[in-house]
């Protein structure tokens, strides 16, 4: 997706002005929020600690009152009498004493029970409670051990289903034994008043409430049930009697006796700021909470103002971006339109931009570039016309191909040579014409992909022969890039006919020359054998020279015949297992006289392993070995000639090393061609050392037997190493 200048300017203004200001404001508001949160939590903590102290004070007063009732002598005496005799009168008197003298002392006291040590109620402010067994109740069991306070839920006493019970043991003054338990059932009104602030107001405080409308203060018992709530929060009435408060502060109090001061979610799932206090003895949790929305109401208004201000600044930045963006983008659009018009070929188009700034300078540079481009294009078109004329004047077929294998330029000679019309001239049709003789598409792909030239001769095409040459077109920049290929095509039918005629001439001439030359050699041998003693020395020398010349001529004729037969594939090669080392030893034995005459050492490096067998024609292999060793001896004046045989994968490699003249690097590429000798002066003929066909014949023989021949190494003045490889016999 493209980003326009207007968008970029907007982003710049946003990044340089609006965004930093927004970030700074956001950071300040967040810091203020953090400070405000700390202040509110501190207030809640103070309030929670105050409520905790007031609840502990109320609990202490309730426990003190209950202990005071338990120490009443009248109660002890009557309980002893009831326990001893089961006196009904004593029970009635004790109940009346509780109703008239004890219950009126505290308005929040809903009722009183007196139980014997077995938990049976023997006296009560409510006659219906008498003779009920409370032996299994926790408040009775705790009361036997000492003064204890506990909330009571799920049981109805004195018309209350929820009450706060303080129990204490009644102990005999004389024996110190426990006579029973007294249980005071208190209404939760007093706790509610403490939590709501009414208690403080009743005691003369100016106010007992905080300034938060959503403030909630309530007690949760050890079963996580809310049992005291002042109902100051209007939603409390809908929660029912069994409101379970399973919040984090309650769990912290019950599980780890840890008081909290933090932000969390309350029993209704609302986010609140709160403080908790733990009553370890009772298992209660006091919670003081205020809704987060109310706590941060002032900040929320600041957030709204911040949002409005940010929106105004964003709108202003956008308006400025549009204004300045158009002043910049309009000239740039003209530049863009100009490039498209000139790119479409209208090179005489010029821009007219008058802004008095850098954009006007850019337009001037653009116009100057257009003028130069128009001039260069005209020159290029003229040069192309000259190039096309030159290409069309060529007798060779010429084709220029792109990297996508599209013919982008060709001459008339190519169309005539391939017999194709202009509209038919493409790579596919050309390849179809040459199908079976030459895979043009494959070779073109290889030329472009690998950057190698291809030169293919003797391609049959109808009643003619073609030569096709392919070369990659390389763009010479910082790195070489192949952008296509050049294809040259030549009709070599006439040259092929002339070459065939020449070869046939050499074959016929050579064959016809062998008969008289053999006769001359034979006659000279007979003259030398039978008449040398009767002839003058000068005549004998002439006979010997004629005999040697006849031998050399016969060798030359034989070389010509070998080349002719090998080139025309008229030689049949046997495939037989031959012992290469034994064959080399035969040749060395035959050549030892020539080596001795030049005082050269000739040796074989024997690996002393099992026989090294090659799969080849024995006579032709011997001919190759003979040629290489003969060359080594002929071009070595002193030193040695050494032959080595090595196994390499599935081939046997034969190396012929000499300490002769060596071959210059620039001449090494001319080896293995017709009429080229292996000496240092490759281009100078030395008829005393042969025809120059030996290496060429050896190459034809080795390749026909599935092998390869090459120059391994050569240095001037140090010698050469020739080698060839033959398939190993399995």
For each residue, the residues with C-beta under 8 A, 3 or more apart:
1:
2:
3: 7 8
4: 7 8 325 329
5: 8 9 325 328 329 332
6: 9 10 321 322 325 326 329
7: 3 4 10 11 321
8: 3 4 5 11 12 325
9: 5 6 12 13 320 321 324 325 328
10: 6 7 13 14 317 318 321 325
11: 7 8 14 15
12: 8 9 15 16
13: 9 10 16 17 18 317 320 321
14: 10 11 17 18 19 314 317
15: 11 12 19 20
16: 12 13 19 20
17: 13 14 20 21 313 317
18: 13 14 21 22 310 313 314 317
19: 14 15 16 22 23
20: 15 16 17 23 24
21: 17 18 24 25 313
22: 18 19 25 26 306 310 313
23: 19 20 26 27
24: 20 21 27 28
25: 21 22 28 29 306 309
26: 22 23 29 30 306
27: 23 24 30 31
28: 24 25 31 32
29: 25 26 32 33 299 302 303 306
30: 26 27 33 34
31: 27 28 34 35
32: 28 29 35 36 299 302
33: 29 30 36 37 296 299
34: 30 31 37 38
35: 31 32 38 39
36: 32 33 39 40 295 296 298 299
37: 33 34 40 41 263 273 295 296
38: 34 35 41 42
39: 35 36 42 43
40: 36 37 43 44 273 290 295
41: 37 38 44 45 261 262 273 275
42: 38 39 45 46
43: 39 40 46 47 210
44: 40 41 47 48 261 273 274 275 288 289 290
45: 41 42 48 49 261 275
46: 42 43 49 50
47: 43 44 50 51 210 217 275 288
48: 44 45 51 52 217 275 276 277 286 288
49: 45 46 52 53 277
50: 46 47 53 54
51: 47 48 54 55 194 195 217 277 286 288
52: 48 49 55 56 277 279 286
53: 49 50 56 57
54: 50 51 57 58 194 199 200
55: 51 52 58 59 191 194 219 279 286
56: 52 53 59 60 279
57: 53 54 60 61
58: 54 55 61 62 190 191 194
59: 55 56 62 63 149 282
60: 56 57 63 64
61: 57 58 64 65
62: 58 59 65 66 149 164 166 184 186
63: 59 60 66 67 147 148 149 166 168
64: 60 61 67 68
65: 61 62 68 69 105 106 166 184
66: 62 63 69 70 147 166 167 168 182 183 184
67: 63 64 70 71 147 168
68: 64 65 71 72
69: 65 66 72 75 102 112 168 182 184
70: 66 67 75 168 169 170 171 182
71: 67 68 76
72: 68 69 75 76 102
73: 76 77 173
74: 77 78 94 97
75: 69 70 72 78 79 94 97 98 114 170 182
76: 71 72 73 79 80 170 171 172 173 179
77: 73 74 80 81
78: 74 75 81 82 90 91 93 94 97 123
79: 75 76 82 83 94 114 116 122 123 170 179 180
80: 76 77 83 84 172 179
81: 77 78 84 85 87 90
82: 78 79 85 86 87 90 91 94 116 122 123
83: 79 80 116 117 122 179 180
84: 80 81
85: 81 82 90
86: 82
87: 81 82 90 91
88: 91 92
89: 92 93
90: 78 81 82 85 87 93 94
91: 78 82 87 88 94 95 122 123 130
92: 88 89 95 96
93: 78 89 90 96 97
94: 74 75 78 79 82 90 91 97 98 114 122 123
95: 91 92 98 99 123 124 125 127 130
96: 92 93 99 100
97: 74 75 78 93 94 100 101 102
98: 75 94 95 101 102 103 112 114 123 124 125
99: 95 96 102 103 125
100: 96 97 103 104
101: 97 98 104 105
102: 69 72 97 98 99 105 109 112 125
103: 98 99 100 106 109 111 112 125
104: 100 101
105: 65 101 102 109
106: 65 103 109 186
107:
108: 186 187 189 190
109: 102 103 105 106 112 184 185 186 187
110: 157 158 159 160 163 185 186 187
111: 103 124 125 126 129 157 158 185
112: 69 98 102 103 109 124 125 182 183 184 185
113: 121 123 124 129 134 157 182 183 185
114: 75 79 94 98 121 122 123 124 170 180 181 182
115: 118 119 120 121 122 134 140 143 180 181 182 183
116: 79 82 83 119 120 122 179 180
117: 83 144 178 179 180 181
118: 115 133 135
119: 115 116 133 134 135 136 137 140 181
120: 115 116 131 132 133 134 135
121: 113 114 115 124 129 130 131 132 133 134
122: 79 82 83 91 94 114 115 116 130 131 180
123: 78 79 82 91 94 95 98 113 114 130
124: 95 98 111 112 113 114 121 127 128 129 130
125: 95 98 99 102 103 111 112 129 158
126: 111 129 157 158
127: 95 124 130
128: 124
129: 111 113 121 124 125 126 132 157 158
130: 91 95 121 122 123 124 127
131: 120 121 122
132: 120 121 129
133: 118 119 120 121 136
134: 113 115 119 120 121 137 139 140 183
135: 118 119 120 140
136: 119 133 140
137: 119 134 140 141 155
138: 141 142 150
139: 134 142 143 148 150 152 165 167 183
140: 115 119 134 135 136 137 143 144 167 181 183
141: 137 138 144 145
142: 138 139 145 146 148 150 167
143: 115 139 140 146 147 148 167 168 169 181 182 183
144: 117 140 141 169 178 181
145: 141 142 148 169
146: 142 143 168 169
147: 63 66 67 143 166 167 168
148: 63 139 142 143 145 166 167 168
149: 59 62 63 164 165 166 281 282
150: 138 139 142 164 165 167 282
151: 162 163 164 165 221 227 282 284
152: 139 155 157 162 163 164 165 185
153: 161 162 221 223 225 227
154: 161
155: 137 152 161
156: 159 160 161
157: 110 111 113 126 129 152 160 163 185
158: 110 111 125 126 129 163 185
159: 110 156
160: 110 156 157 163 185 187
161: 153 154 155 156 241
162: 151 152 153 188 227 241
163: 110 151 152 157 158 160 185 186 187 188
164: 62 149 150 151 152 185 186 187 188 191
165: 139 149 150 151 152 183 184 185 186
166: 62 63 65 66 147 148 149 183 184 186
167: 66 139 140 142 143 147 148 150 181 182 183 184
168: 63 66 67 69 70 143 146 147 148 181 182
169: 70 143 144 145 146 178 180 181
170: 70 75 76 79 114 178 179 180 181 182
171: 70 76 176 177 178 179
172: 76 80 175 176 177 178 179
173: 73 76
174:
175: 172
176: 171 172
177: 171 172
178: 117 144 169 170 171 172 181
179: 76 79 80 83 116 117 170 171 172
180: 79 83 114 115 116 117 122 169 170
181: 114 115 117 119 140 143 144 167 168 169 170 178
182: 66 69 70 75 112 113 114 115 143 167 168 170
183: 66 112 113 115 134 139 140 143 165 166 167
184: 62 65 66 69 109 112 165 166 167
185: 109 110 111 112 113 152 157 158 160 163 164 165
186: 62 106 108 109 110 163 164 165 166 190
187: 108 109 110 160 163 164 190
188: 162 163 164 191 192 227 228
189: 108 192 193
190: 58 108 186 187 193 194 199
191: 55 58 164 188 194 195 219 228
192: 188 189 195 196 198 228 229 230 231
193: 189 190 196 197 198 199 202 230
194: 51 54 55 58 190 191 199
195: 51 191 192 217 218 219 228 229 230
196: 192 193 199 208 209 217 230 231 232
197: 193 200 201 207 208 209
198: 192 193 201 202 208 230
199: 54 190 193 194 196 202 203 208
200: 54 197 203 205 207 208
201: 197 198 204 205 207 208
202: 193 198 199
203: 199 200
204: 201
205: 200 201 208
206:
207: 197 200 201
208: 196 197 198 199 200 201 205
209: 196 197 215 232
210: 43 47 215 290
211:
212: 215 290 291 294 295
213: 294
214: 233 290 291 293 294
215: 209 210 212 232 233 288 289 290
216: 229 232 233 236 266 272 287 288 289 290
217: 47 48 51 195 196 230 232 286 287 288 289
218: 195 226 228 229 230 245 286 287
219: 55 191 195 226 227 228 229 284 285 286 287
220: 224 225 226 227 245 250 284 285 287
221: 151 153 224 225 227 282 283 284
222: 254 282 283 284
223: 153
224: 220 221 244 245 246 250 254
225: 153 220 221 242 243 244 245
226: 218 219 220 229 239 243 244 245 267
227: 151 153 162 188 219 220 221
228: 188 191 192 195 218 219
229: 192 195 216 218 219 226 233 236
230: 192 193 195 196 198 217 218
231: 192 196 236 237
232: 196 209 215 216 217 236
233: 214 215 216 229 236
234: 237
235: 238 239 268
236: 216 229 231 232 233 239
237: 231 234
238: 235
239: 226 235 236 243 267 268
240: 243
241: 161 162
242: 225
243: 225 226 239 240 267
244: 224 225 226 267
245: 218 220 224 225 226 250 266 267 285 287
246: 224 250 251 267
247: 250 251 264 265 266 267 287
248: 251 252 260 262 264
249: 252 253 259 260 264 274 276 285 287
250: 220 224 245 246 247 253 254 276 285 287
251: 246 247 248 254 255
252: 248 249 255 256 258 259 260 276
253: 249 250 256 257 258 259 276 278 285
254: 222 224 250 251 283 285
255: 251 252 258
256: 252 253
257: 253 278 280
258: 252 253 255 278
259: 249 252 253 275 276 277 278
260: 248 249 252 264 274 275 276
261: 41 44 45 274 275 276
262: 41 248 273 274
263: 37 271 272 273 274 292
264: 247 248 249 260 271 272 274
265: 247 269 270 271 272
266: 216 245 247 269 270 272 274 287 289
267: 226 239 243 244 245 246 247
268: 235 239
269: 265 266
270: 265 266 291 292
271: 263 264 265 291 292 293
272: 216 263 264 265 266 289 290 291 292
273: 37 40 41 44 262 263 289 290 292 295
274: 44 249 260 261 262 263 264 266 287 288 289 290
275: 41 44 45 47 48 259 260 261 287 288
276: 48 249 250 252 253 259 260 261 285 286 287 288
277: 48 49 51 52 259 285 286
278: 253 257 258 259 284 285 286
279: 52 55 56 282 283 284 285 286
280: 257 283
281: 149
282: 59 149 150 151 221 222 279
283: 221 222 254 279 280
284: 151 219 220 221 222 278 279
285: 219 220 245 249 250 253 254 276 277 278 279
286: 48 51 52 55 217 218 219 276 277 278 279
287: 216 217 218 219 220 245 247 249 250 266 274 275 276
288: 44 47 48 51 215 216 217 274 275 276
289: 44 215 216 217 266 272 273 274
290: 40 44 210 212 214 215 216 272 273 274 294 295
291: 212 214 270 271 272 294 295
292: 263 270 271 272 273 295 296
293: 214 271 296 297 300
294: 212 213 214 290 291 297
295: 36 37 40 212 273 290 291 292
296: 33 36 37 292 293 299 300
297: 293 294 300 301
298: 36 301 302
299: 29 32 33 36 296 302 303
300: 293 296 297 303 304
301: 297 298 304 305
302: 29 32 298 299 305 306
303: 29 299 300 306 307
304: 300 301 307 308
305: 301 302 308 309
306: 22 25 26 29 302 303 309 310
307: 303 304 310 311
308: 304 305 311 312
309: 25 305 306 312 313
310: 18 22 306 307 313 314
311: 307 308 314 315
312: 308 309 315 316
313: 17 18 21 22 309 310 316 317
314: 14 18 310 311 317 318
315: 311 312 318 319
316: 312 313 319 320
317: 10 13 14 17 18 313 314 320 321
318: 10 314 315 321 322
319: 315 316 322 323
320: 9 13 316 317 323 324
321: 6 7 9 10 13 317 318 324 325
322: 6 318 319 325 326
323: 319 320 326 327
324: 9 320 321 327 328
325: 4 5 6 8 9 10 321 322 328 329
326: 6 322 323 329 330
327: 323 324 330 355
328: 5 9 324 325 331 332 359
329: 4 5 6 325 326 332 333
330: 326 327 333 334
331: 328 334 335 353 355 359 360 363
332: 5 328 329 335 336 359
333: 329 330 336 337
334: 330 331 337 338 351 353 363
335: 331 332 338 339 351 353 362 363 366
336: 332 333 339 340
337: 333 334 340 341
338: 334 335 341 342 349 351 366 370
339: 335 336 342 343
340: 336 337 343 344
341: 337 338 344 346 349
342: 338 339 345 346 347 349 370 373
343: 339 340
344: 340 341
345: 342
346: 341 342 349
347: 342 370 373 374 377
348: 374
349: 338 341 342 346 370
350: 367 370
351: 334 335 338 363 366 367
352: 363
353: 331 334 335 359 360 363
354: 360
355: 327 331 359 360
356: 360
357: 360 361
358: 361 362
359: 328 331 332 353 355 362 363
360: 331 353 354 355 356 357 363 364
361: 357 358 364 365
362: 335 358 359 365 366
363: 331 334 335 351 352 353 359 360 366 367
364: 360 361 367 368
365: 361 362 368 369
366: 335 338 351 362 363 369 370
367: 350 351 363 364 370 371
368: 364 365 371 372
369: 365 366 372 373
370: 338 342 347 349 350 366 367 373 374
371: 367 368 374 375
372: 368 369 375 376
373: 342 347 369 370 376 377
374: 347 348 370 371 377 378
375: 371 372 378 379
376: 372 373 379 380
377: 347 373 374 380 381
378: 374 375 381 382
379: 375 376 382 383
380: 376 377 383 384
381: 377 378 384 385
382: 378 379 385 386
383: 379 380 386 387
384: 380 381 387 388
385: 381 382 388 389
386: 382 383 389 390
387: 383 384 390 391
388: 384 385 391 392 409
389: 385 386 392 393
390: 386 387 393 394
391: 387 388 394 398 409 411
392: 388 389 411 412 413
393: 389 390
394: 390 391 398 411 413
395: 413
396: 413 488 489 490
397: 410 411 413 414 417 418 487 488 489 490
398: 391 394 409 410 411 413 414 486 487 488 489
399: 407 409 410 414 430 486 487 488 489
400: 407 408 409 410 473 484 485 486 487
401: 405 406 407 408 427 444 484 485 486 487
402: 405 406 408 483 484
403: 448 482 483 484
404:
405: 401 402 427 441 444 445
406: 401 402 426 427
407: 399 400 401 410 425 426 427 430
408: 400 401 402 484
409: 388 391 398 399 400
410: 397 398 399 400 407 414 415 425
411: 391 392 394 397 398 414 415
412: 392 415 416
413: 392 394 395 396 397 398 416 417 489
414: 397 398 399 410 411 417 418 425 489
415: 410 411 412 418 419 420 421 422 425
416: 412 413 419
417: 397 413 414 466 489 491
418: 397 414 415 425 430 433 489
419: 415 416 433
420: 415 424 425 429 430 433
421: 415 424 425
422: 415 425
423:
424: 420 421 429
425: 407 410 414 415 418 420 421 422 429 430
426: 406 407 429 430
427: 401 405 406 407 430 431 440 441 444
428: 431 432 441
429: 420 424 425 426 432 433
430: 399 407 418 420 425 426 427 433 434 440
431: 427 428 434 435 439 440 441
432: 428 429 435
433: 418 419 420 429 430 461
434: 430 431 437 438 439 440 459 461
435: 431 432
436:
437: 434 459 460 461
438: 434 443 456 459 466 468
439: 431 434 442 443
440: 427 430 431 434 443 444 468 487
441: 405 427 428 431 444 445
442: 439 445 446
443: 438 439 440 446 447 454 456 470
444: 401 405 427 440 441 447 448 470 485 487
445: 405 441 442 448 449
446: 442 443 449 450 452 454
447: 443 444 450 451 452 453 454 470 471 472 485
448: 403 444 445 451 472 482 484 485
449: 445 446
450: 446 447
451: 447 448 472 474 480 482
452: 446 447 472
453: 447 469 470 471 472
454: 443 446 447 468 469 470 471
455: 467 468 469 470
456: 438 443 459 467 468 469
457: 467 492
458: 465 467 492 496
459: 434 437 438 456 465 466 467 468
460: 437 464 465 466
461: 433 434 437 464 465 466
462:
463: 493
464: 460 461 491 493
465: 458 459 460 461 491 492 493 496
466: 417 438 459 460 461 489 490 491 492
467: 455 456 457 458 459 489 490 492
468: 438 440 454 455 456 459 487 488 489 490
469: 453 454 455 456 487 488 489 490
470: 443 444 447 453 454 455 485 486 487 488
471: 447 453 454 485 486 488
472: 447 448 451 452 453 482 484 485
473: 400 482 483 484 485 486
474: 451 480 481 482 483
475: 480 481 482 483
476: 480
477: 480 481
478:
479:
480: 451 474 475 476 477
481: 474 475 477
482: 403 448 451 472 473 474 475 485
483: 402 403 473 474 475
484: 400 401 402 403 408 448 472 473
485: 400 401 444 447 448 470 471 472 473 482
486: 398 399 400 401 470 471 473
487: 397 398 399 400 401 440 444 468 469 470
488: 396 397 398 399 468 469 470 471
489: 396 397 398 399 413 414 417 418 466 467 468 469
490: 396 397 466 467 468 469
491: 417 464 465 466 494
492: 457 458 465 466 467 495 496
493: 463 464 465 496 497
494: 491 497 498
495: 492 498 499
496: 458 465 492 493 499 500
497: 493 494 500 501
498: 494 495 501 502
499: 495 496 502 503
500: 496 497 503 504
501: 497 498 504 505
502: 498 499 505 506
503: 499 500 506 507 564 567 568
504: 500 501 507 508
505: 501 502 508 509
506: 502 503 509 510 560 563 564
507: 503 504 510 511 560 561 564 565
508: 504 505 511 512
509: 505 506 512 513 560
510: 506 507 513 514 557 558 560 561 564
511: 507 508 514 561
512: 508 509 515
513: 509 510 516 517 553 557
514: 510 511 517 518 554 557 558 561
515: 512 518 519
516: 513 519 520
517: 513 514 520 521 550 553 554 557
518: 514 515 521 522 554
519: 515 516 522 523
520: 516 517 523 524 546 550
521: 517 518 524 525 547 550 551 554
522: 518 519 525 526
523: 519 520 526 527
524: 520 521 527 528 543 544 546 547 550
525: 521 522 528 529 547
526: 522 523 529 530
527: 523 524 530 531 532 535 543
528: 524 525 531 532 540 543 544 547
529: 525 526 532
530: 526 527
531: 527 528 534 535
532: 527 528 529 535 540 543
533:
534: 531
535: 527 531 532 539 540 543
536: 539 540
537: 540 541
538: 541 542
539: 535 536 542 543
540: 528 532 535 536 537 543 544
541: 537 538 544 545
542: 538 539 545 546
543: 524 527 528 532 535 539 540 546 547
544: 524 528 540 541 547 548
545: 541 542 548 549
546: 520 524 542 543 549 550
547: 521 524 525 528 543 544 550 551
548: 544 545 551 552
549: 545 546 552 553
550: 517 520 521 524 546 547 553 554
551: 521 547 548 554 555
552: 548 549 555 556
553: 513 517 549 550 556 557
554: 514 517 518 521 550 551 557 558
555: 551 552 558 559 690 691
556: 552 553 559 560 690 691
557: 510 513 514 517 553 554 560 561
558: 510 514 554 555 561 562
559: 555 556 562 563 690 691 693 694 697
560: 506 507 509 510 556 557 563 564 691 693
561: 507 510 511 514 557 558 564 565
562: 558 559 565 566 571 693 697
563: 506 559 560 566 567 674 693 696 697 700
564: 503 506 507 510 560 561 567 568 570
565: 507 561 562 568 570 571
566: 562 563 569 570 571 697 700 701 704
567: 503 563 564 700
568: 503 564 565
569: 566 704
570: 564 565 566
571: 562 565 566 620 704
572:
573: 616 617 620 704 705
574: 617 618
575: 615 616 617
576: 615 616 617 618
577: 613 614 615 729
578: 582 583 613 614 616 618 621 729
579: 582 583 611 612 613
580: 583 584 612 613 614 621 645 652 654 726
581: 584 585 604 606 611 612 645
582: 578 579 585 586 611
583: 578 579 580 586 587 618 621 622 625
584: 580 581 587 588 604 625 643 645 654
585: 581 582 588 589 604
586: 582 583 589 590 622
587: 583 584 590 591 622 625 626 629
588: 584 585 591 592 602 604 629 643
589: 585 586 592
590: 586 587 593 626
591: 587 588 594 595 602 626 629 630 633
592: 588 589 595 596 602
593: 590 596 597
594: 591 597 598 630 633
595: 591 592 598 600 601 602 633 641
596: 592 593 599 600
597: 593 594
598: 594 595 633 636 637
599: 596 638
600: 595 596 633 636 638 639 640 641
601: 595 639 640 641
602: 588 591 592 595 629 633 640 641 642 643
603: 640 641 642 643
604: 581 584 585 588 642 643 644
605: 642 643 644 645
606: 581
607: 612 645 646
608:
609: 612
610:
611: 579 581 582
612: 579 580 581 607 609 645 647 652 728
613: 577 578 579 580 652 728 729
614: 577 578 580 621 652 726 727 728 729
615: 575 576 577 706 726 727 728 729 730
616: 573 575 576 578 620 621 705 706 707 726 727
617: 573 574 575 576 620 621 701 705
618: 574 576 578 583 621 622
619: 622 623
620: 571 573 616 617 623 624 701 705
621: 578 580 583 614 616 617 618 624 625 701 705 726
622: 583 586 587 618 619 625 626
623: 619 620 626 627 697 698 701
624: 620 621 627 628 698 701 702 709 724
625: 583 584 587 621 622 628 629 643 654 656
626: 587 590 591 622 623 629 630
627: 623 624 630 631 694 695 697 698
628: 624 625 631 632 654 656 698 722 724
629: 587 588 591 602 625 626 632 633 641 643 656
630: 591 594 626 627 633 634 694
631: 627 628 634 635 678 694 695 722
632: 628 629 635 636 641 656 657 658 660 720 722
633: 591 594 595 598 600 602 629 630 636 641 658
634: 630 631 689 690
635: 631 632 658 660 661 678 679 680 689 720
636: 598 600 632 633 639 640 641 658 659 660 661 719
637: 598 660 661
638: 599 600 659
639: 600 601 636 658 659 660 719
640: 600 601 602 603 636 658 659
641: 595 600 601 602 603 629 632 633 636 656 657 658 659
642: 602 603 604 605 656 657 658
643: 584 588 602 603 604 605 625 629 654 655 656 657
644: 604 605 654 655 657
645: 580 581 584 605 607 612 652 653 654 655
646: 607 652 653 655
647: 612 651 652 653 728
648: 651 652 653 725
649:
650: 727 728
651: 647 648 707 725 726 727 728
652: 580 612 613 614 645 646 647 648 725 726 727 728
653: 645 646 647 648 723 724 725
654: 580 584 625 628 643 644 645 723 724 725 726
655: 643 644 645 646 712 721 722 723
656: 625 628 629 632 641 642 643 721 722 723
657: 632 641 642 643 644 719 720 721
658: 632 633 635 636 639 640 641 642 719 720 721
659: 636 638 639 640 641 718 719
660: 632 635 636 637 639 719 720
661: 635 636 637 679 680 716 717 719
662: 680 714 715 716 717 718 719 720
663: 667 668 671 678 679 680 682 711 714 716 720
664: 667 668 680 682 716
665: 668
666: 669
667: 663 664 670 671 680 681 682 683
668: 663 664 665 671 711 714
669: 666
670: 667 673 676 682 683
671: 663 667 668 676 678 682 695 711
672: 676 695 696 698 699 709
673: 670 676 695 696
674: 563 692 693 696
675: 685 691 692 693 696
676: 670 671 672 673 682 692 695 696
677: 682 685 686 689 690 692
678: 631 635 663 671 694 695 720 722
679: 635 661 663 682 684 686 689
680: 635 661 662 663 664 667 716
681: 667 684 686
682: 663 664 667 670 671 676 677 679
683: 667 670
684: 679 681
685: 675 677 692
686: 677 679 681 689
687: 690 691
688:
689: 634 635 677 679 686
690: 555 556 559 634 677 687 693 694
691: 555 556 559 560 675 687 694
692: 674 675 676 677 685 696
693: 559 560 562 563 674 675 690 696 697
694: 559 627 630 631 678 690 691 697 698
695: 627 631 671 672 673 676 678 698 699 709
696: 563 672 673 674 675 676 692 693 699 700
697: 559 562 563 566 623 627 693 694 700 701
698: 623 624 627 628 672 694 695 701 702 709 724
699: 672 695 696 702 703 709
700: 563 566 567 696 697 703 704
701: 566 617 620 621 623 624 697 698 704 705
702: 624 698 699 705 707 708 709 724 725 726
703: 699 700 706 707 708 709
704: 566 569 571 573 700 701
705: 573 616 617 620 621 701 702 726 727
706: 615 616 703 726 727
707: 616 651 702 703 724 725 726 727
708: 702 703 724 725
709: 624 672 695 698 699 702 703 722 723 724 725
710: 722 723 724
711: 663 668 671 714 720 721 722 723
712: 655 721 722 723
713: 720 721
714: 662 663 668 711 719 720 721
715: 662 718 719 720
716: 661 662 663 664 680
717: 661 662
718: 659 662 715
719: 636 639 657 658 659 660 661 662 714 715
720: 632 635 657 658 660 662 663 678 711 713 714 715
721: 655 656 657 658 711 712 713 714
722: 628 631 632 655 656 678 709 710 711 712
723: 653 654 655 656 709 710 711 712
724: 624 628 653 654 698 702 707 708 709 710
725: 648 651 652 653 654 702 707 708 709
726: 580 614 615 616 621 651 652 654 702 705 706 707
727: 614 615 616 650 651 652 705 706 707
728: 612 613 614 615 647 650 651 652
729: 577 578 613 614 615
730: 615
